Amino acid sequence: MFRSDPKVLVVEDDPDLARLYCTSLTLRGIDCLRVSDGAAALRSIEESRPSLILLDLNLPTVSGWAVISDLAANPLTSDIPVIVVTGEEPKPRLPHALVVLCKPCDPAYIAKIVADHLPAPRV
């Protein structure tokens, strides 16, 4: 039987914040992948099939808004939970986001929110 442990894709263009988020997740025993732009996020989602995505909205190449839109429109990815961490005020409602957190936000708090919403391992 194949077992896949949950993994989180962190999509953050600020390298210091991405490192902080991944360190906090790793300290909780959560596997973490990291990319710094929207195009890389879409490729990584297709390749790695993360259990949850921690997503900034203001990204180079493809915006976080477009990433969310693509996820929601694709039946293969529409069930992947998304937690948005952003420095901008999300004006339109984000129906695909479970939680929207505003920067600055404590990385330990973000890790707790992620852990609370992370799906159970697939068996």
N, C-alpha and C positions, 0 to 999 in steps of 0.2 A: 504494500500500500504506500502511495506517495503522500508525503506530508509537506506542506508548504508553510513555513513560519511567516507571520505577518511582517511586512516591511513597509516603511514610510518613504515616500519620495518628497524630499525638501526642495522646493523651487524658490530660490532666493538669490537675487543678484548681488547682494552685499555679502562678500566672502566672510567677514567677521560674524555677521548674524547667522549665516548658514552654518558656520563652524560651531557657534554656540548652540543652535537648535539641535544639530546632530550630536553634539557632546551630551546634551541633556537627555536626548532620546536614548543614546547608547548606555548612559548610566542607569536607565530604567530597563535595560535589556532589550531594547527595540532596535532591530536592524534598520539602517538608514542609508538611502542613496541621496546624492546631492547633485543638482544641476543649477545653472545660473541664468538660463533664459527660457522663454516660452517654447521655442522650436526644439531645444534639447529636451524639454519636459515632455512634449508630445511624442518624440522618438522613444524616450525612456519608458513612458507609460505603455507604449506598444510592445517594447522589448521585455520589460521587467514585470509588468502587471502588478503594480504596488497594491497593497491592501488599503492604503490611505494616502492622500496627498496633502501636504502642507504647502500652501501656495500664496506667494506675493502677487499683487495685482499689477504693479508697475514694473514690467520686465522688458528687457531688450528683445528684439526680433519679433516675438509674438507676445502680446499682452496676456496677463493672467485672465482678463475678461474673455479673450478668445479661447484660451485653454479650457476654461469652464464651459464655454459654449460648445466647443468640440467634444468634450467629455459627455455632456448631456445629450448631444445629438447622436452619439454612437452607441448602439445597443450593447457593444462589447465593453464599454467603459462607463456607461451611465450609472452603474451601481457602485462605482468607486467613491467612497466618502471623501469630501474635500473640506479642509479647514483653511480659511483664508486668514492670513496675517498681513495687514497692510498699513501703510502710512497715509493712505488717502481715504477720504470718507466715501464709502460705497453708496452712491446715490440710488441707482436702481436696486431693487431687491435681488438678492443672489439665491435663487431657488435651489441651486445644486450644492450650495455651501451649507454644511452642518452648523458651523460656527464662524463668526467673523470677529477677529480680534484686531484691535488697533495698536499699532506700534507707537511708542516703545512698549514692549510686553516682556515680562520676565520669562526667560527660556525655561525655567523649571515649571512655571505655570503652563506654558505651551505644551511641555512634555506630559503634564498631568492631563490636560484636555485631550491630547492625542491618545494617550493610554486609555482614557475613558471611552473614546469613540472607535478604538481600533477593533476591527472584527476579529473573531476568534480564528485560530489557525485552521486552515483547510486541510481536511484529511482525505 
